[in-house]
Amino acid sequence: MKKGKITAILLVLIILAMTVFAGCAGETDEMKNDPLYQHMEEMGYKAREIKEAMTNIEVTEYTTSNGTPSTVRTAKLSNGDEVNHIVEGDIENFMIVKENGDIYLDGNKIDISPSAPDRDNIPKD
């Protein structure tokens, strides 16, 4: 076999391998149009983390006491974060619970701190 034929065959094999790898590793258009995907992207998650989340989603559907259909989509990432996409009727929210306990609702960090008791509601002896 001539040197030129070997080089051409190797080049074809490399191109085929790259095409197969890219198809397995890439996100689909369906993933990219998903609101959960878009929110994670806005929150600064890396492509690897987003793909992990999109392939590990648990869906819970329920109806509230007033009859509103609701869905919670939860993705748990290997870094310990939990990403939630919550839809109740026409209300939609995203809640991220970070591994360190930080909570984000629609991209805004929720600060939780103890508050002083309301002195007007303290029972008097």
Buried (B, 14 or more C-beta within 10 A) or exposed (E): EEEEEEEEEEEEEEEEEEEEEEEEEEEEEEBEEBEBBBBBEEBEBEEEBBBBBBEEBEEEEEEEEEEEEBEBBBBBBEEEBBBBBBBBEEEEEBBBBBEEEEBBEEEEEEEEEEEEEEEEEEEEE
